[in-house]
């Protein structure tokens, strides 16, 4: 597995995301006017949902800390920090750093980037061996991964290249019009999600799928909660694309509850056979 330094940094990233996410998620009306760039309360609460979801993902991943089990979750965490920081750099002229919450957000992303760099160096240095453990992945799981990559990857690439005014950017899916800064931030989040699961296309271990699912489940919970808190912003008759936004999270989140109840969450403990 990777070094204890990398593990400590993953824990630290979890703590910082928990603090940042709590402020954004539970006090969106207060934080939105003083955030690092122009956002609405719903956008603020959603970004807080990302942060709280990342906190859970980083924490449970650091707790389990077995490469063959957690590597896709680490890839997501590393990509999120790197891509969101790249978006901040691209729009640095629009950053507003007059409030501590803005600096806290920047500090959290900075630690996330350091965690990513140290983790990648660790991987290149240690080259953790591949392991075979537990039950095998079924065809249905692989089909689900392909569908996830295609759908979320499309949203990511679309959000990365379009300009404001293109279909779906004026409240067609997300119920509020975003700035280009916010649109690219959302796209970076989706790109991190889609790229991180590509290794699952060839993964044989079911427990790795289950860990990735439970580690990512905080994202589903908090982002969906934010949508329901601001459900009044959605107009499903005039702008039915909002059903796609909420429906996508429910379509993933609800079936996973049955998966966890039947198969567990991929917790370590199964006897491993090195291959």
N, C-alpha and C positions, 0 to 999 in steps of 0.2 A: 504494500500500500504506500501512499505518499507519506511525506514526512510529518512529524508532529507539529512542525512550524506551520505547514499548510493546514493542518487540522485546527490549530489554534486560530489562525486567520479566518477559517470558515466559521468557527464559533463567533468570533468578533464581528464578522459580517452579519451573522444572524442577529446579534444583539443590536447593532446599529440599525438594521432594517426594522427591527421590532419597535425601536424608539421612534424612528422617523415615520414608520407606517402608522403607529398609534396616533401621532399628532395629525397626520393627513386624513386618516380614516374617520376618527371620532370627532374631529373639529373642522370639517371641510369649510363651513361657512366663515369661520374665523381665519383659517389659513389661506384660503384661495386668494384674497386680495394682497397677501404679502409673500406669496410663493415665488420661486425663482424665475418664473415667467408667467405670462398672462394665461390663467386658467379659470374655469368656472368651479363652483363647489362640487358638482358631480364629477368633473374631471379630477379634481383634487382627491375626492374620496376613492375614485378608481385607481389613481396612482398610489394612494395609500394601501389599497388592496393588493397591488403588485408587491409593495414593500413588505406587508405582513405575510403574504404568501411566500416571498423570498426568505423571510425570517424563518418560517416553519421549514421550508425546504433545506436551507443551510443547516439548521439545527439538527434535524433528524438525520441528515446526511453525515454530519460530523459525528453524531452519536454512533451510527452504524459503521462507518469508516472501513468498509471493505470494498476494494476497487471494483471487483466484478459485480458487486451489488449496486454501487452508488455512482458509477462513473458518468452515466448519462445525466444525472442530476447535477453533478459538478460541471459538466460541459454547459448545461443551461445557465448555471450561476455565473460561470466565467464569461459566457457570451453576453449575458444581460449586462454585466458591468462594462464590458468593452464597447458594446454597441451603443448603450445609452450614453456613455461618456463621449463617444464619437459624435452623437447627435448634439450633445451640449457644446462640444467644441465647434461644430459647424454653425451653431446658432449663438455663439458666445456673445455677439454684439447685442443680443436681446435679453441676456441674463440680467436679473435685478437682484442684487445681493444686499439689500438694505435690512433684511430681517434674519435673525438667527436660524429660522427654519430653512432658508435657502442655503446657508452654510452647512447646516446639518445634512441636507440632501447631498450636497457636493462632497462632504466628508465621507458619507456612506458609500457613494459611488467610487470615491478614491480608494477606500479600503477594499471594496469589491474588486477593483482593477488590480490592486497589489496582490490580493488573494488569487486572482486569475494568473497573473504573471508567475508568482511563486509556484502555483499548482502546475502550470505548463512546464516550467523548468524542472520541477520534481518528476513529472511524468517522463520527460525526455532523458533525465538522468537515471531514474530507477527502472523504467520500463516494466511496470507491474505485469506479472504473468497472467495469462488468461486461465480462468478456472471454470470447471463444469460442475454444477451443483443443483440439487433439487430437480423438480419436474421440468419437462420440456415445454416450450412455447407451442401453442396450437395455431392452426391456420387463421382462426378468427382474430387472434391478437395481431397477427401480421397484417391482415386486411385493415384492421382498425388503424394501425400505424400509417399505412399508405394513405388512407383517407384523411387522417389528421395532417400529414405532411402536405398533401395537395391543397386542402382547404386553408389551413393556417398559413402555409407558405405563400399561397396566392394573395391572401390578405396582406402579408408582410411585404411582398414585392410590389404590390399595387400601392400600398401606403408609402413606400420608399421613393417611388418615381413620379406619382401624379402630382398635379398642382391643385390648389384649392379651386373649386368650381367643377372638377371632374365628377362623374356620377358617384354618389355615395359619400362625398366629402362635405356636403351641406345638410347634414342631419338625416341623410338617407338610411344609415345603419346606426351609427352612434347618434343619439337624438339632438346633439348640439353641434353647431358649426365649430370646427377646430381651426386653430392657427396652423400654419405649416410646421412650426416647431412641435406642437402637440401631436400632429399627424405623424411626423417622423418618429417621435418617441413611442407612439403606439405601434408603429411598424417595426421598430427595433425590438420591442417586447415580443411581438408575434414571430419575428425572424429568429429570435433566441429560442422560442418554444419549438419551432419547426425544425431548425437545424439540430437541436439537441437530441431529437428522437431518431434521426437518420441511422445511427448505429444499431438501433433496435431492429432494423430490417434484417440484420444477420445474427442478432443475439439469439442464443438457444435457451437461456435460463429464464424460466417463468418468474422467479423471484426478482430478477432485475426489472422486469416489466412492472411487477407489483410495487417495488420500492419507488420507481419513478412515478407511478400513479399516485401513491399516497403522499410522496414528497411534494408533488404538484397540486395536491388536492386543496391546499390552503388558498392557492390562486383562484381556483374555481369558487370556493366558498365566499371569499371576501369580495371578489369582483361581482359575483351574482348578488350578494347582499347590497352592494352599492347601487346596482341597477334597480333593485326593488325599493330601496329607500327613495330613489328619484324616479319611480315608475311614472309619475305624473308628467314627466318630460317626454315620454314616448307617445306617439300618435300612431297606433297600429293600423288605423284605417287609411289615413292620408300618406303615411310613411311606413309601409309594412316591413321594410328592411329592418326595423327595430326588433321584429320577431327573430330575425337571424342572429342578432347580437345576443339577446337573452337565451334564445332557444339553443344556440350552440353550446353554451355553458351547461344548461340543463341536460342536453342530450349526452354530454360526456359525464357530468357529475352524478346523475341518478343511476345509470347502469353500473358505475364503479362501486356504488354502495353495495350492490348485490355481489359484485366480484369480490370485494373485501370480506363480506360475510361468509362467502363460500371458500375462498382460496387464501385469505389472510392478506397481509400487507408486505410480504417479502422480508419479514424480520429475520436477521441472521440466526443461525443455530442448526441449520441443516448440515449434515455431514458432507464435506466437500471432497471431490476427487479431482486432483490436478490433471490437466490434459496438455 
